[in-house]
Amino acid sequence: MNIAETRQANSLVVAPTGRIDSQTSPVFDRHLSAIIERGDVNLIIDLAGLEYISSTGLSAFLSAAKKVRAAGGRMSLTGLNSRIRLVFEMSGFLRLFPIYANVDAALSG
């Protein structure tokens, strides 16, 4: 898994690529926590390059969402392919996040 960051407007776009599984989810969790701790709380998580996510990966999203909300921020998801979307849907996570087709839509939404 790789994680890229770009700043667009007043949001930080975080784009993990590859897999978020039991091996990589602790790294992703620490990365998101560090972002939030430094004060970036308006996040767009672009999942267009994500191939797989496990339940441990989902827990990293839940943890980050709680921290973002506590800090008065917003966390949106974009670029969910059908497999990733199904995992979020089956776990009930789709209702926890605003979902957009792409980063541009999230920026204007």
Secondary structure, DSSP 8 states (H G I E B T S, - for coil): -EEEEEEETTEEEEEEEEEESTTTHHHHHHHHHHHHHTT--EEEEE-TTEEEE-HHHHHHHHHHHHHHHHTT-EEEEE---HHHHHHHHHTTGGGGS-EESSHHHHHH-
